[in-house]
Amino acid sequence: MINRLLPLAALLFATAAGAAGFAPLDRAAARDLGAPERQRQPTVVALWSSDCVHCKKNLALFASLAKANPRLRVVTVATEPASPALEPLLDKTGIAGERYAYGNDAPEAIAYALDPAWAGELPRTLLFDGRGGVRKISGVLDQEQALRALSPR
């Protein structure tokens, strides 16, 4: 019996260890992330998934912007449960910072808490200027769009 449980225990340990870099996102945390009044500095909240090619383009852009501006906070949200495969994908982009993956709440409830106007398309980016302004953009961004959205109005 123990011999049968060892592989299962090893798999569970490997999954937990591989996903250790991600905080589980629930509705309450999602509401906080999506609230402009909570973002006191320029902040990018990048919604992405492991199978989204265009998401990786945005993540590379945000990594480059963060390197150029140490005040820029970049928060990533994987729109899927944490798994060992997610961390290497973000590590490749060079993005350091808070990393979330969808937690145990219903995915639709988390998405709605983040952005009630979001229909689920990816990539989706919330760009906060740090002074109460926010722009929510779907699709691939270029540097000019991102910088304009992060600038106070």
Contact map, one row per residue, 1 for C-alpha under 8 A:
111110000000000000000000000000000000000000000000000000000000000000000000000000000000000000000000000000000000000000000000000000000000000000000000000000000
111111000000000000000000000000000000000000000000000000000000000000000000000000000000000000000000000000000000000000000000000000000000000000000000000000000
111111100000000000000000000000000000000000000000000000000000000000000000000000000000000000000000000000000000000000000000000000000000000000000000000000000
111111110000000000000000000000000000000000000000000000000000000000000000000000000000000000000000000000000000000000000000000000000000000000000000000000000
111111111000000000000000000000000000000000000000000000000000000000000000000000000000000000000000000000000000000000000000000000000000000000000000000000000
011111111100000000000000000000000000000000000000000000000000000000000000000000000000000000000000000000000000000000000000000000000000000000000000000000000
001111111110000000000000000000000000000000000000000000000000000000000000000000000000000000000000000000000000000000000000000000000000000000000000000000000
000111111111000000000000000000000000000000000000000000000000000000000000000000000000000000000000000000000000000000000000000000000000000000000000000000000
000011111111100000000000000000000000000000000000000000000000000000000000000000000000000000000000000000000000000000000000000000000000000000000000000000000
000001111111110000000000000000000000000000000000000000000000000000000000000000000000000000000000000000000000000000000000000000000000000000000000000000000
000000111111111000000000000000000000000000000000000000000000000000000000000000000000000000000000000000000000000000000000000000000000000000000000000000000
000000011111111100000000000000000000000000000000000000000000000000000000000000000000000000000000000000000000000000000000000000000000000000000000000000000
000000001111111110000000000000000000000000000000000000000000000000000000000000000000000000000000000000000000000000000000000000000000000000000000000000000
000000000111111111000000000000000000000000000000000000000000000000000000000000000001000000000000000000000000000000000000000000000000000000000000000000000
000000000011111111100000000000000000000000000000000000000000000000000000000000000011000000000000000000000000000000000000000000000000000000000000000000000
000000000001111111110000000000000000000000000000000000000000000000000000000000000011000000000000000000000000000000000000000000000000000000000000000000000
000000000000111111110000000000000000000000000000000000000000000000000000000000000001000000000000000000000000000000000000000000000000000000000000000000000
000000000000011111111000000000000000000000000000000000000000000000000000000000000011101000000000000000000000000000000000000000000000000000000000000000000
000000000000001111111100000000000000000000000000000000000000000000000000000000000111011000000000000000000000000000000000000000000000000000000000000000000
000000000000000111111110000000000000000000000000000000000000000000000000000000000000000000000000000000000000000000000000000000000000000000000000000000000
000000000000000001111110000000000000000000000000000000000000000000000000000000000000001000000000001000000000000000000000000000000000000000000000000000000
000000000000000000111111000000000000000000000000000000000000000000000000000000000100000000000000011110000000000000000000000000000000000000000000000000000
000000000000000000011111100000000000000000000000000000000000000000000000000000000000000000000000001110000000000000000000000000000000000000000000000000000
000000000000000000000111110000000000000000000000000000000000000000000000000000001100000000000000000111110000000000000000000000000000000000000000000000000
000000000000000000000011111011000000000000000000000000000000000000000000000000000000000000000000000111110000010000000000000000000000000000000000000000000
000000000000000000000001111111000000000000000000000000000000000000000000000000000000000000000000000001111000010000000000000000000000000000000000000000000
000000000000000000000000111111100000000000000000000000000000000000000000000000000000000000000000000000001000110011000000000000000000000000000000000000000
000000000000000000000000011111110000000000000000000000000000000000000000000000000000000000000000000000000000000010000000000000000000000000000000000000000
000000000000000000000000111111111000000000000000000000000000000000000000000000000000000000000000000000000000000000000000000000000000000000000000000000000
000000000000000000000000111111111100000000000000000000000000000000000000000000000000000000000000000000000000011011000000000000000000000000000000000000000
000000000000000000000000001111111110000000000000000000000000000000000000000000000000000000000000000000000000000011000000000000000000000000000000000000000
000000000000000000000000000111111110010000000000000000000000000000000000000000000000000000000000000000000000000001000000000000000000000000000000000000000
000000000000000000000000000011111110011000001000000000000000000000000000000000000000000000000000000000000000000001000000000000000000000000000000000000000
000000000000000000000000000001111111000000000000000000000000000000000000000000000000000000000000000000000000000011100000000001000000000000000000000000000
000000000000000000000000000000111111111000000000000000000000000000000000000000000000000000000000000000000000000000000000000000000000000000000000000000000
000000000000000000000000000000000111111000000000000000000000000000000000000000000000000000000000000000000000000000000000000000010111110000000000000000000
000000000000000000000000000000000011111100000000000000000000000000000000000000000000000000000000000000000000000000000000000000000011000000000000000000000
000000000000000000000000000000011011111100000000000000000000000000000000000000000000000000000000000000000000000000000000000000000000000000000000000000000
000000000000000000000000000000001011111111100000000000000000000000000000000000000000000000000000000000000000000000000000000000011111000000000000000000000
000000000000000000000000000000000000111111000000000000000000000000000000000000000000000000000000000000000000000000000000000000000111000000000000000000000
000000000000000000000000000000000000001111100000000000000000000000000011100000000000000000000000000000000000000000000000000000011110000000000000000000000
000000000000000000000000000000000000001111110000000000000000000000000011100000000000000000000000000000000000000000000000000000111100000000000000000001100
000000000000000000000000000000000000001011111000000000000000000000000001111000000000000000000000000000000000000000000000000000111100000000000000000001000
000000000000000000000000000000000000000001111100000000000000010000000001111000000000000000000000000000000000000000000000000011110000000000000000000000000
000000000000000000000000000000001000000000111110000000000000000000000000011110000000000000000000000000000000000000000000000011100000000000000000000000000
000000000000000000000000000000000000000000011111000000000110000000000000011110000000000000000000000000000000000000000000001111000000000000000000000000000
000000000000000000000000000000000000000000001111100000100000000000000000000111100000000000000000000000000000000000000000011110000000000000000000000000000
000000000000000000000000000000000000000000000111110100110000000000000000000111100000000000000000000000000000000000000000011100000000000000000000000000000
000000000000000000000000000000000000000000000011111100100000000000000000000001110000000000000000000000000000000000000000010000000000000000000000000000000
000000000000000000000000000000000000000000000001111100000000000000000000000001000000010010000000000000000000000000000000000000000000000000000000000000000
000000000000000000000000000000000000000000000000111110000000000000000000000000000000000000000000000000000000000000000000000000000000000000000000000000000
000000000000000000000000000000000000000000000001111111110000000000000000000000000000000000000000000000000000000000000000011000000000000000000000000000000
000000000000000000000000000000000000000000000000001111111000000000000000000000000000000000000000000000000000000000000000000000000000000000000000000000000
000000000000000000000000000000000000000000000000000111111100000000000000000000000000000000000000000000000000000000000000011000000000000000110000000000000
000000000000000000000000000000000000000000000011100111111110000000000000000000000000000000000000000000000000000000000000011000000000000000010000000000000
000000000000000000000000000000000000000000000001000111111111000000000000000000000000000000001000000000000000000000000000000000000000000000000000000000000
000000000000000000000000000000000000000000000000000011111111100000000000000000000000000000000000000000000000000000000000000000000000000000010000000000000
000000000000000000000000000000000000000000000100000001111111110000000000000000000000000000000000000000000000000000000000001000000000000000011000000000000
000000000000000000000000000000000000000000000100000000111111111000000000000000000000000001001010000000000000000000000000000000000000000000000000000000000
000000000000000000000000000000000000000000000000000000011111111100000000000000000000000000001110000000000000000000000000000000000000000000000000000000000
000000000000000000000000000000000000000000000000000000001111111110000000000000000000000000000000000000000000000000000000000000000000000000000110000000000
000000000000000000000000000000000000000000010000000000000111111111000000010000000000000000000010000000000000000000000000000000000000000000000000000000000
000000000000000000000000000000000000000000000000000000000011111111100000010000000000000000001111000000000000000000000000000000000000000000000000000000000
000000000000000000000000000000000000000000000000000000000001111111110000000000000000000000000000000000000000000000000000000000000000000000000000000000000
000000000000000000000000000000000000000000000000000000000000111111111001000000000000000000000000000000000000000000000000000000000000000000000010000000000
000000000000000000000000000000000000000000000000000000000000011111111111110000000000000000000010000000000000000000000000000000000000000000000000000000000
000000000000000000000000000000000000000000000000000000000000001111111100000000000000000000000000000000000000000000000000000000000000000000000000000000000
000000000000000000000000000000000000000000000000000000000000000111111100000000000000000000000000000000000000000000000000000000000000000000000000000000000
000000000000000000000000000000000000000000000000000000000000000011111111000000000000000000000000000000000000000000000000000000000000000000000000000000000
000000000000000000000000000000000000000000000000000000000000000001111111100000000000000000000000000000000000000000000000000000000000000000000000000000000
000000000000000000000000000000000000000011000000000000000000000001001111100000000000000000000000000000000000000000000000000000000000000000000000000000000
000000000000000000000000000000000000000011110000000000000000000011001111110000000000000000000000000000000000000000000000000000000000000000000000000000000
000000000000000000000000000000000000000011110000000000000000000001000111111000000000000000000000100000000000000000000000000000000000000000000000000000000
000000000000000000000000000000000000000000111100000000000000011001000001111100000000000000000011110000000000000000000000000000000000000000000000000000000
000000000000000000000000000000000000000000111100000000000000000000000000111110000000000000000000111100000000000000000000000000000000000000000000000000000
000000000000000000000000000000000000000000001111000000000000000000000000011111000000000000000000111100000000000000000000000000000000000000000000000000000
000000000000000000000000000000000000000000001111000000000000000000000000001111100000000000000000001111000000000000000000000000000000000000000000000000000
000000000000000000000000000000000000000000000011110000000000000000000000000111111100010000000000001111000000000000000000000000000000000000000000000000000
000000000000000000000000000000000000000000000011100000000000000000000000000011111000000000000000000011000010000000000000000000000000000000000000000000000
000000000000000000000000000000000000000000000000100000000000000000000000000001111100000000000000000011000000000000000000000000000000000000000000000000000
000000000000000000000001000000000000000000000000000000000000000000000000000001111110000000000000000011100000000000000000000000000000000000000000000000000
000000000000000000100101000000000000000000000000000000000000000000000000000001011111010000000000000011100000000000000000000000000000000000000000000000000
000000000000001101100000000000000000000000000000000000000000000000000000000000001111111000000000000000000000000000000000000000000000000000000000000000000
000000000000011111100000000000000000000000000000000000000000000000000000000000000111111100000000000000000000000000000000000000000000000000000000000000000
000000000000000001000000000000000000000000000000000000000000000000000000000000000011111110000000000000000000000000000000000000000000000000000000000000000
000000000000000000100000000000000000000000000000010000000000000000000000000001000111111111000000000000000000000000000000000000000000000000000000000000000
000000000000000001101000000000000000000000000000000000000000000000000000000000000011111111100000000000000000000000000000000000000000000000000000000000000
000000000000000000000000000000000000000000000000000000000000000000000000000000000001111111110000000000000000000000000000000000000000000000000000000000000
000000000000000000000000000000000000000000000000010000000000000000000000000000000000111111111000000000000000000000000000000000000000000000000000000000000
000000000000000000000000000000000000000000000000000000000010000000000000000000000000011111111110000000000000000000000000000000000000000000000000000000000
000000000000000000000000000000000000000000000000000000000000000000000000000000000000001111111111000000000000000000000000000000000000000000000000000000000
000000000000000000000000000000000000000000000000000000000000000000000000000000000000000111111110000000000000000000000000000000000000000000000000000000000
000000000000000000000000000000000000000000000000000000010011001000000000000000000000000011111110000000000000000000000000000000000000000000000000000000000
000000000000000000000000000000000000000000000000000000000001001000000000000000000000000001111111000000000000000000000000000000000000000000000000000000000
000000000000000000000000000000000000000000000000000000000011011001000000010000000000000001111111100000000000000000000000000000000000000000000000000000000
000000000000000000000000000000000000000000000000000000000000001000000000010000000000000000100111110000000000000000000000000000000000000000000000000000000
000000000000000000000000000000000000000000000000000000000000000000000000111100000000000000000011111000000000000000000000000000000000000000000000000000000
000000000000000000000100000000000000000000000000000000000000000000000000011100000000000000000001111100000000000000000000000000000000000000000000000000000
000000000000000000001110000000000000000000000000000000000000000000000000001111000000000000000000111110000000000000000000000000000000000000000000000000000
000000000000000000000111100000000000000000000000000000000000000000000000001111000000000000000000011111000000000000000000000000000000000000000000000000000
000000000000000000000111100000000000000000000000000000000000000000000000000011111100000000000000001111100000000000000000000000000000000000000000000000000
000000000000000000000001110000000000000000000000000000000000000000000000000011111100000000000000000111111010010000000000000000000000000000000000000000000
000000000000000000000001110000000000000000000000000000000000000000000000000000001100000000000000000011111000000000000000000000000000000000000000000000000
000000000000000000000001110000000000000000000000000000000000000000000000000000000000000000000000000001111100000000000000000000000000000000000000000000000
000000000000000000000000011000000000000000000000000000000000000000000000000000000000000000000000000001111110110000000000000000000000000000000000000000000
000000000000000000000000000000000000000000000000000000000000000000000000000000000000000000000000000000011111110000000000000000000000000000000000000000000
000000000000000000000000000000000000000000000000000000000000000000000000000000100000000000000000000001001111111000000000000000000000000000000000000000000
000000000000000000000000000000000000000000000000000000000000000000000000000000000000000000000000000000000111111100000000000000000000000000000000000000000
000000000000000000000000001000000000000000000000000000000000000000000000000000000000000000000000000000001111111110000000000000000000000000000000000000000
000000000000000000000000111001000000000000000000000000000000000000000000000000000000000000000000000001001111111111000000000000000000000000000000000000000
000000000000000000000000000001000000000000000000000000000000000000000000000000000000000000000000000000000011111111110101000000000000000000000000000000000
000000000000000000000000000000000000000000000000000000000000000000000000000000000000000000000000000000000001111111111100000000000000000000000000000000000
000000000000000000000000001101100100000000000000000000000000000000000000000000000000000000000000000000000000111111110000000000000000000000000000000000000
000000000000000000000000001001111100000000000000000000000000000000000000000000000000000000000000000000000000011111110000000000000000000000000000000000000
000000000000000000000000000000000100000000000000000000000000000000000000000000000000000000000000000000000000001111111100000000000000000000000000000000000
000000000000000000000000000000000000000000000000000000000000000000000000000000000000000000000000000000000000001111111100000000000000000000000000000000000
000000000000000000000000000000000000000000000000000000000000000000000000000000000000000000000000000000000000000100111110000000000000000000000000000000000
000000000000000000000000000000000000000000000000000000000000000000000000000000000000000000000000000000000000001100111111100000000000000000000000000000000
000000000000000000000000000000000000000000000000000000000000000000000000000000000000000000000000000000000000000000001111100000000000000000000000000000000
000000000000000000000000000000000000000000000000000000000000000000000000000000000000000000000000000000000000001000000111110000000000000000000000000000000
000000000000000000000000000000000000000000000000000000000000000000000000000000000000000000000000000000000000000000000111111100000000000001100000000000000
000000000000000000000000000000000000000000000011100101100000000000000000000000000000000000000000000000000000000000000001111100000000000001100000000000000
000000000000000000000000000000000000000000000111000101100100000000000000000000000000000000000000000000000000000000000000111110000000000001110000000000000
000000000000000000000000000000000000000000000111000000000000000000000000000000000000000000000000000000000000000000000000111111000000000111100000000000000
000000000000000000000000000000000000000000011110000000000000000000000000000000000000000000000000000000000000000000000000001111100000000111000000000000000
000000000000000000000000000000000100000000011100000000000000000000000000000000000000000000000000000000000000000000000000000111110000011110000000000000000
000000000000000000000000000000000000000001111000000000000000000000000000000000000000000000000000000000000000000000000000000011111000011100000000010011000
000000000000000000000000000000000001001011110000000000000000000000000000000000000000000000000000000000000000000000000000000001111111111000000000000011000
000000000000000000000000000000000000001011100000000000000000000000000000000000000000000000000000000000000000000000000000000000111111110000000000000011110
000000000000000000000000000000000001001111100000000000000000000000000000000000000000000000000000000000000000000000000000000000011111100000000000000001010
000000000000000000000000000000000001101110000000000000000000000000000000000000000000000000000000000000000000000000000000000000011111100000000000000000010
000000000000000000000000000000000001101100000000000000000000000000000000000000000000000000000000000000000000000000000000000000011111110000000000000000000
000000000000000000000000000000000001000000000000000000000000000000000000000000000000000000000000000000000000000000000000000000011111111000000000000000011
000000000000000000000000000000000001000000000000000000000000000000000000000000000000000000000000000000000000000000000000000001111001111100000000000011000
000000000000000000000000000000000000000000000000000000000000000000000000000000000000000000000000000000000000000000000000000001110000111110000000000010000
000000000000000000000000000000000000000000000000000000000000000000000000000000000000000000000000000000000000000000000000000111100000011111000000000000000
000000000000000000000000000000000000000000000000000000000000000000000000000000000000000000000000000000000000000000000000000111000000001111100000000000000
000000000000000000000000000000000000000000000000000000000000000000000000000000000000000000000000000000000000000000000000111110000000000111110000000000000
000000000000000000000000000000000000000000000000000001000000000000000000000000000000000000000000000000000000000000000000111100000000000011111000000000000
000000000000000000000000000000000000000000000000000001101100000000000000000000000000000000000000000000000000000000000000001000000000000001111100000000000
000000000000000000000000000000000000000000000000000000000100000000000000000000000000000000000000000000000000000000000000000000000000000000111110110000000
000000000000000000000000000000000000000000000000000000000000100000000000000000000000000000000000000000000000000000000000000000000000000000011111110000000
000000000000000000000000000000000000000000000000000000000000100010000000000000000000000000000000000000000000000000000000000000000000000000001111111000000
000000000000000000000000000000000000000000000000000000000000000000000000000000000000000000000000000000000000000000000000000000000000000000000111111100000
000000000000000000000000000000000000000000000000000000000000000000000000000000000000000000000000000000000000000000000000000000000000000000001111111110000
000000000000000000000000000000000000000000000000000000000000000000000000000000000000000000000000000000000000000000000000000000100000000000001111111111000
000000000000000000000000000000000000000000000000000000000000000000000000000000000000000000000000000000000000000000000000000000000000000000000011111111100
000000000000000000000000000000000000000000000000000000000000000000000000000000000000000000000000000000000000000000000000000000000000000000000001111111100
000000000000000000000000000000000000000000000000000000000000000000000000000000000000000000000000000000000000000000000000000000111000011000000000111111110
000000000000000000000000000000000000000001100000000000000000000000000000000000000000000000000000000000000000000000000000000000111100010000000000011111110
000000000000000000000000000000000000000001000000000000000000000000000000000000000000000000000000000000000000000000000000000000001000000000000000001111111
000000000000000000000000000000000000000000000000000000000000000000000000000000000000000000000000000000000000000000000000000000001110100000000000000011111
000000000000000000000000000000000000000000000000000000000000000000000000000000000000000000000000000000000000000000000000000000000000100000000000000000111
